[in-house]
Amino acid sequence: MISRILICKVADPPWVCVREPVPAKANLQLYALRDRPERSDALSSTDQGCFSVSTVVPDFSEAERSLVAELLHDRYKREVAPQLADSDLLLDPATEELTVCPTLYWSERGAHFVVWKVAQDRYRCQFFYADADQYGTGHVDYTDLRRCVLTLLRVQADHERQSAGISSGATSADVAGKSGDDSYHGPLVI
């Protein structure tokens, strides 16, 4: 069970890495998933002299959380409960103000997934395997949560297939590595 989510400042896109134990760095904000602070009690990293933190983004509603859980059930054919967390994201690269954004996090089949609510009816998403293996969907923001999650799941599934050497129209020679094409073609974006 992953017990901590670590949010790091990166201009575009912001990213999340999951780690235990967490290294001490001045520009990081940390929340325990099981001990998620109340939104009004979110810690400000200004105490460390790094960033100011804004908390204007509303939490995921029960309907939004249920929708994501339903989509995950359809994908994995079993119950997968996304965990609710908060992430400090740099939404405006022109400033150093971090925004506390509600985050849905889950991990399946070796991949970690995050969906951020960055404003009312505006979402961002990403999946990753490790610090160096982070992937987006090709869209910065989504206005439809269903489309955001489905696109994230499809891109990750395409990436998983391509990593295994299986792609649309692949022959057994391609899967066995006899095609001679060693270049990475990236996941297909649908």
LINHU-V824061 format. One record per run of one state. SS is the DSSP state (A for helix, B for strand, O for the rest). FROM is the first residue (numbers start at 0). LEN is the number of residues. Records with the same first field share a line. If there is no record, write none. Layout:
# LINHU-V824061
SS->FROM-LEN, FROM-LEN
This chain:
# LINHU-V824061
O->0-3, 8-6, 17-10, 32-6, 41-3, 48-3, 54-7, 76-6, 89-7, 108-2, 119-2, 130-2, 135-6, 142-2, 163-8, 175-15
B->3-5, 14-3, 27-5, 51-3, 82-7, 96-12, 110-9, 121-9, 132-3, 141-1
A->38-3, 44-4, 61-15, 144-19, 171-4
